[in-house]
């Protein structure tokens, strides 16, 4: 259950008002305001920081403890990430046993030197990547408090997402680099140890100052506040900047985000592009023969933003940065890290555009609609993969009737392998990396395309825009998404997600029998072979080429999708999910029928389509009429 509170918070003489409601649902979420000053030593790859954190407890609970994530501590021999990467059946090639071999000057770490609540010293313990803190004073509902921390860290060699000196030569990819407060919601604290998967954090504002060697260019989350001191493509037109002294300070501010990433390299160059009625785009990369294709990236990204804003909702910030760095592609608020060079070599243009589109679409699914990725990785990666495929289809003129067709094939092959796991599995707890990837990226994408088969494409698309409108800058869960789609379509959907998410039961429908009846009627018997029920679109093609659709909704849908075609559609009685077969009569003589086919467009993820089509020739018709 979610609770709705209107809070009057009195802090330091200021009256602060908090209210957050999503389409009439009771709802609350915590809020943070970070102020950080960081001094970075490029010689030793180490940094020190001062962090002031204003924390607003908008929950109905009194808090006695808080927790921080210390992600860099995962990059140490015998850490949970290290052991998991070495013992899983199909290790990620980027990690494998590399952490186990790190030397003291190559590991990552985050250490807390001092932590205070208001003026009181706090006691705490470090449990690898989690800082466990006992509060000096409990934090009642509707109040806020200030935490002040001094910390220091060391950047690990590039292994997974974060690190120094990646394959493409980028000096620093600074992701998950600072002590970050854990999320607290109606489920309590989320203190998932970092073993290489997903993230979840409270919404808030960031004010970050990073002091670094003057030769370095920094790109990241937020808006640079001192561009005319920085130069390197940030400054106003006509302003010439000459950096003085040994170091320079970058000052960024970001509002309403749940993370802060940055990257740095002395050789970065910057390209910019403006999205009409959208954000300014910034591209940071190291120029050279291997990165020539980055010059073409802005034009494609502008088109992608234009399409995405119409299809999925308005982008929520004024800027977005595409930054060369990291070990693949990884999304962050207002920015993404993209490795130009992978283990398999330098990216092609198609690969570069593809990964950029994927990470860009994370700005919607996780960036703005910030589900808990650990519990709902498929709502993050799957919805993003769906949006990426549709965006790519539009801006690259791929002209695919079903842009998700490849995901259907991958899912069906995996479902038949016997290795599938329910996508309700926690992201860290899948038995194999393959099961996580197929479940999250592929089955998650199929879930949205298949939803259009159940409620109609128009309702699905309008529902996605409604989801964006109602849940941007919040933490929606699966039930919140279901309710949006139910209200948009008028169809109950809990059964669909119960089967698709919580089980590995599969869909398999077939045409069992087609026989002539008296008069001008034909009797058709359909069978549900798989254990997951679905509504059925049965297309009848006559010998004259005309078609009729016979539509069988499920009883548990409590509604019907609209006819999406210009064809005549006959809606039959609801099919109870308990009944493995369904026989009905159609007003077409057997002799007039050429073929019958269940879902010829393939929007239903039927794992055995060979039994979906039934063809009648003259011999078959004569035999059946005689019977």
MOGIZI-V708883 format. One record per pair of residues at least 4 apart in sequence whose C-alpha atoms are under 6 Angstrom apart, sorted by the first residue. I is the first residue (numbers start at 1). J is the second residue. D is the distance in Angstrom with one decimal. If there is no record, write none. Layout:
i=(I,I)
j=(J,J)
d=(D,D)
This chain:
i=(2,2,3,3,4,4,4,6,6,7,7,7,8,8,9,9,9,9,10,10,21,22,30,30,30,30,31,31,31,31,32,32,32,33,33,33,33,34,34,34,35,35,35,35,36,36,36,37,37,37,38,38,38,39,39,39,40,40,40,41,41,41,45,45,46,46,47,47,48,48,49,49,50,50,51,51,52,52,53,53,54,54,55,55,56,57,57,57,57,58,59,60,61,62,62,62,63,63,64,64,65,65,65,66,67,67,67,67,68,68,68,68,68,68,69,69,69,69,70,70,70,70,71,71,72,72,72,73,73,73,73,74,74,75,75,75,76,77,77,78,78,80,80,81,81,82,84,85,85,86,86,91,92,95,102,102,106,106,107,108,108,108,109,109,110,110,111,111,112,113,113,114,114,115,115,115,116,116,116,116,116,117,117,118,123,124,124,125,125,126,126,129,155,156,157,157,158,158,158,158,158,161,161,162,162,162,162,163,163,164,164,165,165,165,166,167,168,170,170,171,172,172,173,173,173,174,174,174,175,182,183,183,183,183,184,184,198,198,199,200,201,202,203,203,203,204,204,205,205,205,206,206,207,207,208,208,209,209,210,210,211,211,212,212,213,214,214,214,215,216,216,217,217,217,218,218,219,219,220,220,221,221,221,221,222,222,222,223,223,224,224,225,225,227,227,228,231,231,233,267,268,268,268,269,269,270,270,271,271,272,272,273,273,274,274,275,275,279,279,280,281,281,281,282,283,283,283,284,285,287,304,305,308,309,309,312,313,313,320,320,321,322,322,323,323,323,324,324,324,325,325,325,326,326,327,328,328,329,329,330,330,331,331,332,333,340,341,341,341,347,347,350,356,357,358,361,362,362,362,363,363,364,365,365,365,366,366,366,368,368,369,369,370,371,371,371,372,373,374,374,375,377,377,378,378,378,379,381,381,381,382,382,382,382,383,384,385,386,388,389,390,392,393,393,407,411,411,412,415,420,422,422,422,423,423,424,424,430,435,436,437,438,439,440,446,450,450,452,452,452,453,455,456,459,459,463,463,463,467,468,476,485,486,486,486,491,491,491,492,497,498,499,505,505,506,506,506,507,507,507,508,508,508,508,508,509,509,509,510,510,510,510,511,512,512,513,513,514,514,515,515,515,516,516,516,517,517,520,520,521,521,521,521,522,522,522,522,523,523,524,524,525,525,526,526,527,527,528,533,535,535,535,536,536,537,537,537,538,538,538,538,539,539,539,539,540,540,540,541,541,541,541,542,542,542,542,543,543,543,548,548,549,550,550,550,551,551,552,552,553,554,554,555,555,555,594,595,595,596,596,597,597,598,616)
j=(26,27,26,27,26,27,28,18,19,17,18,142,16,17,15,16,142,143,14,15,27,470,56,57,58,202,56,202,203,204,54,55,204,53,54,204,205,52,53,206,51,52,207,208,50,51,208,49,50,209,48,49,210,47,48,211,47,211,212,45,46,47,154,155,153,154,152,153,151,152,150,151,149,150,148,149,147,148,146,147,145,146,144,145,144,141,142,143,144,142,141,141,141,139,140,141,138,139,135,138,133,134,135,133,131,132,133,182,130,131,179,180,181,182,129,130,179,180,110,129,130,179,129,176,108,109,110,108,109,128,129,79,81,99,107,108,107,99,100,82,83,84,195,85,195,99,88,91,96,96,97,96,96,159,106,107,156,157,156,154,155,156,153,154,152,153,151,152,151,150,151,149,150,122,148,149,120,121,122,147,148,146,147,146,134,132,133,131,132,130,131,193,163,163,163,164,162,163,164,165,166,326,327,173,174,175,326,172,173,171,172,169,170,171,170,341,341,265,325,265,263,264,263,325,326,261,262,263,261,201,189,190,201,202,188,189,373,374,373,372,258,258,256,257,258,256,257,254,255,256,253,254,252,253,251,252,250,251,249,250,248,249,247,248,247,246,247,248,266,265,266,264,265,266,263,264,262,263,261,262,260,261,334,335,252,253,254,252,253,251,252,251,252,234,235,235,235,241,270,286,284,285,286,284,285,283,284,282,283,281,282,280,281,280,281,279,302,318,319,319,319,320,321,321,321,322,323,323,324,291,308,309,312,313,314,465,465,468,334,335,335,335,336,336,337,338,337,338,339,337,338,339,337,339,339,338,339,337,338,336,337,336,359,336,367,347,345,346,347,351,352,354,360,388,388,384,366,367,384,367,368,368,369,380,384,370,371,380,472,473,471,472,475,475,476,477,376,377,426,427,426,381,440,382,440,444,383,385,440,441,440,441,444,445,445,388,445,445,392,403,403,396,397,398,442,415,443,607,420,435,502,503,504,439,501,501,502,436,439,440,441,442,443,444,450,603,604,456,457,460,603,561,561,463,489,467,485,488,471,472,480,489,490,491,492,557,558,559,557,501,502,503,531,532,530,531,532,530,532,606,529,530,606,607,608,527,528,529,526,527,611,612,526,525,526,524,525,523,524,522,523,624,522,590,625,521,522,588,589,586,587,588,589,585,586,589,590,584,585,583,584,582,583,581,582,580,581,580,577,552,553,554,551,552,551,598,599,549,550,597,598,548,549,596,597,547,548,596,546,547,594,595,546,592,593,594,592,593,594,568,569,569,569,570,571,571,572,572,574,574,574,575,574,575,576,616,614,615,613,614,612,613,612,620)
d=(5.2,4.9,4.4,4.7,4.0,4.5,5.7,5.8,4.9,5.8,5.1,5.5,6.0,5.3,5.9,5.0,5.8,5.5,5.7,4.9,5.7,5.7,6.0,5.7,5.3,6.0,5.2,5.9,5.4,5.3,5.7,4.8,4.5,5.6,5.0,5.3,4.8,5.9,4.7,4.8,5.7,5.1,4.7,5.9,5.6,4.5,4.8,5.5,5.3,4.8,5.7,4.3,4.8,5.5,5.4,4.8,4.4,6.0,5.1,5.6,5.3,5.8,5.9,5.7,5.6,4.3,5.6,5.4,5.8,4.2,5.8,5.3,5.8,4.7,5.7,5.1,5.8,4.6,5.6,5.1,5.9,4.5,5.4,5.5,4.3,5.7,5.6,5.7,5.8,5.2,5.7,5.2,5.5,5.4,4.2,5.6,5.6,5.0,5.6,4.8,5.6,4.6,5.4,5.3,5.5,5.0,5.9,5.5,5.7,4.9,5.9,5.2,4.2,5.2,5.7,4.8,5.6,5.1,5.9,4.5,5.7,5.2,5.3,5.8,5.0,4.8,5.8,5.7,4.4,6.0,5.4,5.6,5.8,6.0,5.6,5.0,5.4,5.5,4.3,5.6,5.8,5.9,5.9,5.9,4.0,5.6,5.8,5.6,5.3,5.5,5.5,5.6,5.9,5.9,5.5,5.7,5.2,5.6,4.6,5.1,5.0,4.1,5.3,5.3,5.9,4.4,5.6,5.4,4.4,5.3,5.2,5.4,5.1,5.8,5.7,4.4,5.3,4.5,5.3,5.5,5.1,5.8,4.6,5.4,5.9,5.4,4.4,5.9,5.2,5.9,4.6,5.9,5.6,4.9,4.9,4.8,6.0,3.8,4.9,6.0,5.3,4.8,5.4,5.2,5.5,5.1,6.0,6.0,5.3,5.1,4.5,5.3,5.3,4.5,5.5,5.9,5.2,5.9,5.8,5.2,5.3,5.1,4.6,5.6,5.5,5.9,5.1,5.4,5.0,5.6,5.9,5.5,4.8,5.2,5.2,4.4,5.5,5.5,6.0,5.5,5.6,5.6,5.8,5.4,4.6,4.9,5.5,5.7,4.4,5.4,5.6,5.1,6.0,4.6,5.8,5.2,5.5,4.4,5.4,5.2,5.5,4.1,5.3,5.7,4.4,5.8,4.4,4.9,5.4,5.3,4.0,5.5,5.5,5.5,5.7,4.5,5.5,5.5,5.4,4.0,5.4,5.5,5.2,5.6,5.5,5.0,4.1,5.3,5.3,5.7,4.5,5.4,5.7,5.0,4.6,4.5,4.8,5.3,5.9,5.5,5.8,5.1,4.7,5.6,5.6,5.4,4.7,5.8,5.0,5.4,4.6,5.9,5.1,4.5,6.0,5.5,5.3,4.4,4.7,4.9,5.9,5.0,5.7,4.6,5.8,4.8,5.9,4.8,5.0,5.8,6.0,6.0,5.4,4.7,4.7,5.4,5.6,6.0,4.7,5.4,4.5,5.8,5.3,6.0,4.9,6.0,5.7,4.9,5.5,5.1,5.2,4.9,5.6,5.4,5.3,5.6,4.8,5.6,4.4,5.8,5.4,4.6,5.2,5.5,5.5,5.8,5.5,4.3,6.0,5.6,5.9,5.9,5.9,5.7,5.2,5.5,5.6,5.7,5.7,4.1,6.0,5.0,5.3,5.3,5.9,4.0,5.9,5.7,4.9,5.0,5.9,5.0,4.8,5.0,5.3,5.8,5.9,4.5,5.6,4.9,5.1,5.9,5.5,4.6,3.9,4.6,5.4,6.0,5.8,5.0,5.4,4.2,3.8,4.3,5.5,6.0,5.8,4.7,6.0,5.7,5.9,5.6,5.7,4.7,5.2,6.0,6.0,5.4,5.7,6.0,5.4,5.1,5.5,5.4,5.2,5.5,5.3,5.8,5.8,5.8,5.6,4.9,4.9,5.3,5.8,5.5,5.7,4.5,4.5,5.5,5.9,4.8,5.7,5.7,5.6,5.9,5.4,5.7,5.8,5.3,5.7,6.0,5.3,5.3,5.7,5.6,6.0,5.0,4.9,5.3,5.4,5.3,5.5,5.6,5.4,5.9,5.4,4.8,5.1,4.8,5.2,4.4,4.9,5.8,5.9,5.8,4.7,5.6,5.9,5.4,4.8,4.9,4.6,5.4,5.3,5.8,5.0,5.8,4.7,5.8,5.3,5.5,4.5,5.5,5.4,5.3,5.1,5.8,4.4,5.6,4.7,5.2,5.0,5.5,5.4,5.7,5.5,5.7,4.4,5.6,5.6,5.6,4.2,5.6,5.3,5.7,4.3,5.0,5.8,5.6,4.6,5.3,5.9,5.1,4.8,5.7,5.3,5.6,5.1,5.7,4.5,5.9,4.6,5.7,5.2,5.5,5.2,4.7,5.9,4.5,5.7,5.3,5.5,5.6,4.4,5.1,5.7,5.7,5.0,5.3,5.9,4.6,5.8,4.8,5.9,4.8,5.9,5.3,5.8,5.0,5.1,4.8,4.9,5.6,5.2,5.4,5.6,4.4,5.8,5.1,5.4,4.3,5.1,5.8)
